[in-house]
Amino acid sequence: MTDAVPTFGRPWAALQPPLSEAILDAVSSLGFEKMTPVQEGTIPVFLGNSDVVVEAATGSGKTLAFIIPVLEMLLRRNTQLGHSEVGAVIISPTRELAKQIFTVLEEVIKLSNLEFKPYLVVGGSTSATNTADELTQMKETGPDILVGTPGRLEDTICGRLKRGKKTKSGTITATGSVRGRPSVSAAKLEVLVLDEADRLLDMGFEASLTAIFSSIPKQRRTGLFSATMSEGLGQLVRAGLRNPARVQVKVADRDGSIIERRIPSTLSINYLICPPDRKLAQVLRYIQCNNAQKYIIYFSTCAAVDYFFRLLRRMLRPSAELVPGGKQALKQERQRLKPLFNVSYPISVHSLHGQMVQKKRQATFEAFSELPSGEAGILLCTDVASRGLDLPDVDCVIQWDPPTDPKSFAHRCGRTARAGRSGKALVFINPGSEEAYIDFLMLRKIPMTAGSYLLQNKSGSIVEADVDIESDDEMSSLDEDDHSDNEESTKPKPKKEQKLPKFPADPESDQLLDMVRDIAAGDREIYERGKLAFVSFVQSYMKHEAIYIFRAKELPIVDIGRGYGLLHLPSMPELRGRSLDKFKRYEIDTDTIPYLDAKREEQRLVRLAAEKEAQMARKEKKPQKKKNDEAWSNAKEEKETAKQRKLKRIKKRDAKASAEEARLLKEINDPKLLEMLAKDPLLAKRMLNRREKSLKDMRDIAISKPKLPQVRQSLEEIIDSERQRRAQSHSSDDSSSSDEDDWEAIARKEKIKAKLAAKNKKRKFTFDPGFSEGED
Ligand SMILES: Nc1ncnc2c1ncn2[C@@H]1O[C@H](COP(=O)(O)OP(=O)(O)OP(=O)(O)O)[C@@H](O)[C@H]1O
């Protein structure tokens, strides 16, 4: 793996056209002597009156590559901006990123002694009053540069949409749509920047962007920046940019040769093909092998972050509040972990995901950024923290699961190895099904090398184990039962399972999982969150964009459950048809698992008692039913079965109806009637079912059109013959009335559905788009 040092470019003073003294002072005060390649490539082009599309690796200094031109362009203006006029707008997909850009911008302005007033425009206010206060404050400030998220910026620049419907393309369709007054005037806007442009589209901000484009002058400069570009960007480029210059920064390898890779040359990425029930041991061993460092661990879902945060905090930084049973229990738990994980420095555990309130997100961000020296820090997060965040000095990024959006992979890894620092990344791959992901990333210019499987030897030291993971033969034969049982391997097995186990026995990993289960058995919060995390992970697996690699059917679901330290597998449709024998249920009545929080536990016990009483009462009333271990899961299953049955019924009914309709249409060959029936398919059904009123209607229609004698004739003929045929068949079989009722009922239901949909649409439409920056 390459460990090249990135080549910084020339000194700032070498730029042509030259930067102003104030900006040169600022970059020098920041301690940046030379430009990074992306800065050297972008600044002169952007300042030379060209729109730019910039693609450069993570951590390559893109932020300054647009902040400096923005300030320079405003400095070069001939006329001054008025109090309510803005000269530049920078759009970012997330609040964190917007805040980060704003901080850098503020710092550069301060260090350069310029008098520009930047303003941060993001959602996340806790109330409408706060929002109103923020607006007033912004108007008082009279900002020159706005940095923010798309929805809020749209409200600020275009005015808040009070009435009207916004389509995906950003046009307002409903007549009588009304926007409030814009809070600023963008009439003299000089420059627009879209940071993480592909993400802006992925998050569905197209409409807001289009609205912003239509409210700002066409004669402006626009820059589009990202480490990854998606195909959808073409449309955005056409809509918002004019003949843009493309700046693409290639990475120089150690020997100076130019190689095509999407990641910095200082970043080394390892993949580890590892059974999912051994990931926890691998992560802890990896940490143990290094000094106090900063780690980011990515998970697919918020629920997984919440669960592992609680679990790791309890294991790695246990305290009297976290461990029930007082000091003695705390000591015992520490003793139990010691042979499995032992480091001499303190470790703090943090979590960050999109469902956390903004304040907490910010606090986590700051705490992890300002970690005391000598302390290791682990930040557990979802992809909300994958893009753009410049967390200082992250040593290693671990991906517990590959991201559902392949583009996120490079962004996740890019939180380390920033601005010339070296960094490591590790991604876990499930054996037997996900190996193709390695080639998939190679093709996307993200090279990876195999990482080592770590084992603990008898003296407790961590050693690299020999694992044969290259053989395709073994790969294809590996299934859920193949990898762990060494003893099992000596027993005769069916043909497919006769391969040698790929992974060595790892009793310490099993001990670790036993410890996790014991913890869950004594802490309801962890027990419940574990189940939630597992279910949400399995569901998120179905959402992988690369579904041909991440095939739900091949997901080693039982091993994953074991790896999560579950006490039992929750009942879920994805487990149907799987062999669950390998999973050993933890012997405990789960009702007895307490919350550590006394008040919460008290409430739970009261609720439980009430539920039991109600259950007893029901039992006395009804004949006894089959005993359920988990009432909630069975109820869910029953609901699912009922839903399936209903769907089947509807499908059958629909098929029957279409067949009937087709048959009728085939029988009737009058063109005018066919036209009428095409316009009103129910007419055919009514006719078929001898609804007198409808027949009369049809006859009337035919008679009232004397110009169409043929139609009248054929209609009457058809109706009469149909009546005769029906009369005959009704005398022997009178089952069609229910069918008719169905049709009428379906028509009625359709009407109601349409009405409801219209109502819902109305409701959605009043929702404030400015607050919709939902990440995750
Ligand atoms: N010329 C420079 N010399 C040294 N360090 C720099 C220079 N320019 C920027 N940096 C530093 O590099 C780090 C990464 O910069 P920045 O956040 O702009 O990267 P980025 O390309 O936007 O990354 P991402 O794609 O992940 O958002 C920051 O900590 C920044 O302070």
The ligand as a MOL file (V3000), in Angstrom:
LIG
                    3D

  0  0  0     0  0            999 V3000
M  V30 BEGIN CTAB
M  V30 COUNTS 31 33 0 0 0
M  V30 BEGIN ATOM
M  V30 1 N -2.9930 24.8500 1.6490 0
M  V30 2 C -3.1670 24.0970 2.7180 0
M  V30 3 N -2.1250 23.6720 3.4340 0
M  V30 4 C -2.2940 22.8970 4.5090 0
M  V30 5 N -3.4920 22.4840 4.9650 0
M  V30 6 C -4.5720 22.8740 4.2940 0
M  V30 7 C -4.4780 23.7030 3.1420 0
M  V30 8 N -5.7280 23.9300 2.6940 0
M  V30 9 C -6.5790 23.2730 3.5250 0
M  V30 10 N -5.8930 22.6510 4.4900 0
M  V30 11 C -6.4490 21.8210 5.5690 0
M  V30 12 O -6.8610 20.5790 5.0020 0
M  V30 13 C -7.9480 20.0380 5.7140 0
M  V30 14 C -8.9910 19.5340 4.7360 0
M  V30 15 O -9.5220 20.6180 4.0240 0
M  V30 16 P -11.0300 20.6290 3.5190 0
M  V30 17 O -11.9630 20.3510 4.6430 0
M  V30 18 O -11.2280 21.8660 2.7530 0
M  V30 19 O -11.0220 19.3750 2.5500 0
M  V30 20 P -12.0860 18.9200 1.4800 0
M  V30 21 O -11.3700 18.7100 0.2090 0
M  V30 22 O -13.2440 19.8500 1.4780 0
M  V30 23 O -12.5030 17.5170 2.0550 0
M  V30 24 P -13.9080 16.7430 1.9390 0
M  V30 25 O -14.0510 16.2820 0.5220 0
M  V30 26 O -13.7700 15.6150 2.8800 0
M  V30 27 O -14.9460 17.7100 2.3110 0
M  V30 28 C -8.4580 21.1140 6.6280 0
M  V30 29 O -8.1140 20.7980 7.9510 0
M  V30 30 C -7.7320 22.3630 6.1730 0
M  V30 31 O -7.4660 23.2280 7.2430 0
M  V30 END ATOM
M  V30 BEGIN BOND
M  V30 1 1 1 2
M  V30 2 1 2 3
M  V30 3 2 2 7
M  V30 4 2 3 4
M  V30 5 1 4 5
M  V30 6 2 5 6
M  V30 7 1 6 7
M  V30 8 1 6 10
M  V30 9 1 7 8
M  V30 10 2 8 9
M  V30 11 1 9 10
M  V30 12 1 10 11
M  V30 13 1 11 12
M  V30 14 1 11 30
M  V30 15 1 12 13
M  V30 16 1 13 14
M  V30 17 1 13 28
M  V30 18 1 14 15
M  V30 19 1 15 16
M  V30 20 2 16 17
M  V30 21 1 16 18
M  V30 22 1 16 19
M  V30 23 1 19 20
M  V30 24 2 20 21
M  V30 25 1 20 22
M  V30 26 1 20 23
M  V30 27 1 23 24
M  V30 28 2 24 25
M  V30 29 1 24 26
M  V30 30 1 24 27
M  V30 31 1 28 29
M  V30 32 1 28 30
M  V30 33 1 30 31
M  V30 END BOND
M  V30 END CTAB
M  END
